[in-house]
Amino acid sequence: MGLEWLKPGAFIGSIIYALIGVIIFWVAFIIIDKITPYDLWGEIVEKHNVALGLVVAAMCLGISIIVAAAIHG
């Protein structure tokens, strides 16, 4: 195994894939926020809608798993 992950090519590739994953995640989140009939941030932060917060958290985990599988596979 060794220190293969310290090679410049592997390290830079990991950084690039991480940035691509974060960008895809944020784009997906913005799209979902736009198609919902209300402001997600306002509902969660200002009105303290815990149920919606849990739904958004589950959605974030789902998108993250999909992005990770797409990048890894």
N, C-alpha and C positions, 0 to 999 in steps of 0.2 A: 504494500500500500504506500507507505512512505509519505513524502511531502509533494505528491503530484498536484495537489490542489493549490500549491504555492507557485506553480509555473505561471508566468505572465499571461499566456494565452488562455489558460483555464480560469484564472482570476478575472481577467477582463471580460471573458465570455459570461461568467457568472454575474458580474455587475450589469452587463448589457441585458441579459435575460431578466434580471430582477427589475431593472428600470422599465423594460417592456411590459412585464407583468403588472407593475404598479400603474402604468399608463392605461393599460387595458382595463384594469379594475376600476379606475376613476372614471373612464369613459362609460363603462357599463353602469356605474352608480349614477352618473349624471343623467343617462338615458332613462333609467328607472325612475329617478326623481322627477324628470320632466313628464313622464306618462302617468304619474299618479295625480289624482284630482286635487291634492292639497300639498302644502309645503311640508316636506318631511322634517326638515330642521326645526321649523317653528312648532310643529306638533310635538316633537320629542323634547326640545329644550324649553320652550316657553310654556307649553301646556302640560308638560310632564306626562306624556302619554307613554306609559311603560310598555303596554302591549305592542304598540307600534315600534318602540325601541327594540324589543325582542325580535320582531319580524324583520326589521332592518339588519339587526345583527346576524340573524340566520341567513338573510340574503347575501350579506357581505362574506360570510363563510362559504356559502355556495359558490359565489363568483370566484373567490380566491381558490377554491379547490379546482374549479373548471380551468382557470388560467394556469395553475400549477401543473395540472395534468396535460394541458395543451403544450406547455413549454417543455415538460419532461419527456413526453411521448414522442 
